[in-house]
Amino acid sequence: MYSLLIKQFFLSKTVWLAFGILMFLGVLSISTGKQFLEHQTKAVQKTITHQKKHLETQKKYHKDDIAYLTYYLKFAFINPVDALSGISIGQSDLNSHIQSVNIVALEGQKHNTDLINPMRLQVGNLDMSFLIIFLFPLIIIALNFNILSEEEETGTWKMITIQAQSAFKYLVTKLFIRFVFVFIALNLLFILAKLVMEIPFSTNFWSIVIMSYLYLIFWFALCFFVILLRKSSSTNAIVLLASWLLLVVFIPVLVSNYISNKYPVEEAFSMVIKQRDAYHEKWDTDKKETLKRFYKRYPHLETYGYPTEGFTWLWYYGMQQLGDDDSQPEREAMYNKIKKREAASKKIARFFPPLQLQLSMNEIAKTSLTNHIEFLNATTKFHEDIRLDLYPKIFEERHPSTVDFDKYKPEFFKPKTHFSLLKNIVPLVLISSFLIGFALFKNLKTFK
Amino acid sequence: MTYNVVVLIAKQFFKKAFFNKGLFVLLTLFILALTYVTINGWQAFEAHDHSTDSHQDEQRESWESNPDKHPHRMAHFGSFVFRQQHPLSIFDSGIENYTGNTIFLEAHKQNTANFSEASLSTGLVRFGDLNIALLLQLILPLIIFFIGYGAITSEKENGTLKVMYLQGTTMKQIILGKSLGLFFVTALFFIPALIALWSIMFVEVHTLNAEVFLRSVLISISYILFFLILCSITVIISAKSKNSNKALLSLLGAWLLFFIIIPKTAQVIGNYLYPNKSKIEFTATIEDEVIKQGDSHNPDDVHFKKLRDSVLKAHNVKNVNDLPFNYSGFLMSKGEETSAKIYANEHNILINTYKKQNSITNGLVMFNPYLAIKNVSMGLSGTDFHTYTNFLTQTENFRYKQSQFMNELQMKFISNSAKGSEGKVHVIKKEYWQSFPKFQYEYLTISQTLKHHFIGIIGLVAWLLLMLFIITNFSNRFKII
């Protein structure tokens, strides 16, 4: 029976078409990921060589003036891309992963964006996560929607109920063949992706694979559920397609829209104004007051005293720092909003597998918003370390030749993942088992 | 006679569509979604507009309230521009979510436009944007396919097509009539959406209502063309198919191909063929170019040394301090001039690369009515690529003017003995920068937009003509049984 069923399955044109589409788009999506990774790696290399060149040029320009030299110098901080981000590009294409900062106030610099075509961003990436979330369900629907109804419509079902040992087993076998087929296609793509993008077999890789499996199982469960409602083929098609449209297109858009309107991040605007104003007003206010506040922040610098006559770099960097410090409340308000957005997204996503899978994949691949915010926070730390290292040299007016500038090489951020596989598996498993359980329960009498 | 038959068939199709209760459910759901999207979009727009305005005013107030100071301090104080949204973005938000909302304009330095909505959002934002255009461009076509896939096949299956044919109705009349009937049913869906579009005229904002009016007219016409095309495609495919199931499958396949796969693939291929410079390469190129052409920040720069010598000669003095104007102001204005030119050049190259990336998509506009309506709709709603690049050009022009304004003030009023911009010694009255005009954002005019999207409109018209051509010339070849 197996071999006949398999033969029958492969005789269908839909199967080959589905396989063709999956493989074509699969290759395209893997090359998209590969291109993304290459682009980022190239940018990192370019950053390293550029910083060296930049350092040389500036050292030549300001041979004897450490203050001007350090004022113009830029230091790079890099968020390295994980190979997995080729599978789920997430938000990492629109958030810059390389920071190149001066030692002046940071807040005006660190939110600078990367250069990307907004049209591309709007259309979205054709990466593997898109393929899995968007297209695999359609293929599953196309392969499964009529496996029972077609037999009923052509009259073969009655024969099966009479002749087969168990009609239920027959149905499950049919479903299982499709299941194996889809998983073979998915695994082929994962293997190809692993080889092309040189992804190591890490826990993270397996987490993405497991999450994808569970997601596809959810769609099989949904198909199983609809099939066992025993409606006509066209009804099944319409019900399943409508669920797809709702789950993959409409609800995600609705949720995303709801979240951005519920938590508008206006604080970003207030923050930038505050940062500018707070720094610039110090040019016209009491110098001693500025220095006092600067020393309060960094007590060990107080040895440089309170010069109030004319322009001093000490005062200048004090003013810059206060610009950042004074805009702290606005900044915190902004990050709080972002945190709320994240929490709300995660909370709602638990109920909708496509949303959950997308967020999980981004989290595993470290291409989520959280990851970017952590990078921004690390940038603040990086910036502070360099500042504190350079301040004494500037304030003591050391000669540039006495300072080892070559040690300032681009540094790398070490991203962490907060992904908990268990927490993310539970909702998916629950939803799928509910669907299967309900379908079986309803049909207890039919299949013995 | 012909006309009457067509109208009769159309009317009959329209009436029959309502035998199906599903249509009522669908219509109700659609209108509910539409209402939610419109009200929501309207509120979000007003909130955003209010926030943009109040922050724009706030930053200007603090600009004006600066005490008397050295003009170069003001050149660095700079201005912020918070990008206004076109009211029609309620209808079609286009690339709005992905474009920077605020840009800081200061001397010597071109900053990026930052804080796009998407950059502050979680990965969910990448599923798409909710607006009226989404309902009209992606969802309504599917509804049309669902309502119309059986237009001809069901007549075939019932055997009624033969009867109609024997009574003297031609296939051409049947297809025209059914398409028209389907279009009437579609009208029940899109007319409320167009009413929502027209209501945007009553939003109180900076743009002229007449302008919004004209844009709305053009948008409405484009969508009507789009739906006429879709309705005739649906009926033609139904006529060509053996049975209803096949018709539905073909239509769904076409939807997936034309609405999802082709647009994505086209953009991916465009980016693949024409990669753009990364930020670091972009800044490095500009830096190199500035060094080559003359860096006013380099004390030993050859170009600026030459410049100094020629200026000294022209004024017949030996030392820059004896010049009748502030030399460092002059130097900065020259430096700004060169660096702005270099930046503009690089920026143009970048924008042109983006345009090339988009060219694959734009080239497909003639072959894919969805891409045509998408581009036309975005353009007319003031949320397309061209509107955004135009915004960037305007801000850069403003930045340049602002910096040069301050440099001129410095040349005119600051003595050459000034060593820096610190303190209350070398200052000018605040009335000077208070007199500097505010940034005024001008949208692309309708004619400019139409120029960019002319091919899209031609595409829509061409498709409609093609459909009519197929119906009038080939419909008699379609099988009746």
Boltz contact constraints between the chains, C-beta under 6 A:
constraints:
  - contact:
      token1: [A, 32]
      token2: [B, 268]
      max_distance: 6.0
  - contact:
      token1: [A, 43]
      token2: [B, 278]
      max_distance: 6.0
  - contact:
      token1: [A, 43]
      token2: [B, 280]
      max_distance: 6.0
  - contact:
      token1: [A, 46]
      token2: [B, 280]
      max_distance: 6.0
  - contact:
      token1: [A, 46]
      token2: [B, 281]
      max_distance: 6.0
  - contact:
      token1: [A, 47]
      token2: [B, 280]
      max_distance: 6.0
  - contact:
      token1: [A, 50]
      token2: [B, 280]
      max_distance: 6.0
  - contact:
      token1: [A, 50]
      token2: [B, 284]
      max_distance: 6.0
  - contact:
      token1: [A, 61]
      token2: [B, 298]
      max_distance: 6.0
  - contact:
      token1: [A, 90]
      token2: [B, 123]
      max_distance: 6.0
  - contact:
      token1: [A, 91]
      token2: [B, 123]
      max_distance: 6.0
  - contact:
      token1: [A, 94]
      token2: [B, 118]
      max_distance: 6.0
  - contact:
      token1: [A, 94]
      token2: [B, 119]
      max_distance: 6.0
  - contact:
      token1: [A, 95]
      token2: [B, 119]
      max_distance: 6.0
  - contact:
      token1: [A, 111]
      token2: [B, 114]
      max_distance: 6.0
  - contact:
      token1: [A, 112]
      token2: [B, 112]
      max_distance: 6.0
  - contact:
      token1: [A, 113]
      token2: [B, 112]
      max_distance: 6.0
  - contact:
      token1: [A, 113]
      token2: [B, 114]
      max_distance: 6.0
  - contact:
      token1: [A, 114]
      token2: [B, 279]
      max_distance: 6.0
  - contact:
      token1: [A, 115]
      token2: [B, 279]
      max_distance: 6.0
  - contact:
      token1: [A, 115]
      token2: [B, 282]
      max_distance: 6.0
  - contact:
      token1: [A, 117]
      token2: [B, 354]
      max_distance: 6.0
  - contact:
      token1: [A, 117]
      token2: [B, 357]
      max_distance: 6.0
  - contact:
      token1: [A, 118]
      token2: [B, 95]
      max_distance: 6.0
  - contact:
      token1: [A, 118]
      token2: [B, 98]
      max_distance: 6.0
  - contact:
      token1: [A, 118]
      token2: [B, 99]
      max_distance: 6.0
  - contact:
      token1: [A, 119]
      token2: [B, 358]
      max_distance: 6.0
  - contact:
      token1: [A, 119]
      token2: [B, 385]
      max_distance: 6.0
  - contact:
      token1: [A, 120]
      token2: [B, 267]
      max_distance: 6.0
  - contact:
      token1: [A, 120]
      token2: [B, 271]
      max_distance: 6.0
  - contact:
      token1: [A, 121]
      token2: [B, 98]
      max_distance: 6.0
  - contact:
      token1: [A, 122]
      token2: [B, 95]
      max_distance: 6.0
  - contact:
      token1: [A, 122]
      token2: [B, 98]
      max_distance: 6.0
  - contact:
      token1: [A, 123]
      token2: [B, 263]
      max_distance: 6.0
  - contact:
      token1: [A, 123]
      token2: [B, 264]
      max_distance: 6.0
  - contact:
      token1: [A, 123]
      token2: [B, 267]
      max_distance: 6.0
  - contact:
      token1: [A, 124]
      token2: [B, 126]
      max_distance: 6.0
  - contact:
      token1: [A, 126]
      token2: [B, 264]
      max_distance: 6.0
  - contact:
      token1: [A, 126]
      token2: [B, 268]
      max_distance: 6.0
  - contact:
      token1: [A, 252]
      token2: [B, 124]
      max_distance: 6.0
  - contact:
      token1: [A, 252]
      token2: [B, 127]
      max_distance: 6.0
  - contact:
      token1: [A, 253]
      token2: [B, 127]
      max_distance: 6.0
  - contact:
      token1: [A, 253]
      token2: [B, 128]
      max_distance: 6.0
  - contact:
      token1: [A, 253]
      token2: [B, 130]
      max_distance: 6.0
  - contact:
      token1: [A, 254]
      token2: [B, 130]
      max_distance: 6.0
  - contact:
      token1: [A, 256]
      token2: [B, 124]
      max_distance: 6.0
  - contact:
      token1: [A, 256]
      token2: [B, 125]
      max_distance: 6.0
  - contact:
      token1: [A, 256]
      token2: [B, 127]
      max_distance: 6.0
  - contact:
      token1: [A, 257]
      token2: [B, 130]
      max_distance: 6.0
  - contact:
      token1: [A, 260]
      token2: [B, 121]
      max_distance: 6.0
  - contact:
      token1: [A, 261]
      token2: [B, 44]
      max_distance: 6.0
  - contact:
      token1: [A, 265]
      token2: [B, 120]
      max_distance: 6.0
  - contact:
      token1: [A, 266]
      token2: [B, 51]
      max_distance: 6.0
  - contact:
      token1: [A, 268]
      token2: [B, 115]
      max_distance: 6.0
  - contact:
      token1: [A, 269]
      token2: [B, 55]
      max_distance: 6.0
  - contact:
      token1: [A, 273]
      token2: [B, 58]
      max_distance: 6.0
  - contact:
      token1: [A, 273]
      token2: [B, 59]
      max_distance: 6.0
  - contact:
      token1: [A, 277]
      token2: [B, 62]
      max_distance: 6.0
  - contact:
      token1: [A, 280]
      token2: [B, 77]
      max_distance: 6.0
  - contact:
      token1: [A, 283]
      token2: [B, 73]
      max_distance: 6.0
  - contact:
      token1: [A, 284]
      token2: [B, 67]
      max_distance: 6.0
  - contact:
      token1: [A, 311]
      token2: [B, 420]
      max_distance: 6.0
  - contact:
      token1: [A, 311]
      token2: [B, 422]
      max_distance: 6.0
  - contact:
      token1: [A, 341]
      token2: [B, 122]
      max_distance: 6.0
  - contact:
      token1: [A, 342]
      token2: [B, 122]
      max_distance: 6.0
  - contact:
      token1: [A, 345]
      token2: [B, 122]
      max_distance: 6.0
  - contact:
      token1: [A, 345]
      token2: [B, 124]
      max_distance: 6.0
  - contact:
      token1: [A, 358]
      token2: [B, 123]
      max_distance: 6.0
  - contact:
      token1: [A, 359]
      token2: [B, 123]
      max_distance: 6.0
  - contact:
      token1: [A, 362]
      token2: [B, 123]
      max_distance: 6.0
  - contact:
      token1: [A, 368]
      token2: [B, 123]
      max_distance: 6.0
  - contact:
      token1: [A, 369]
      token2: [B, 122]
      max_distance: 6.0
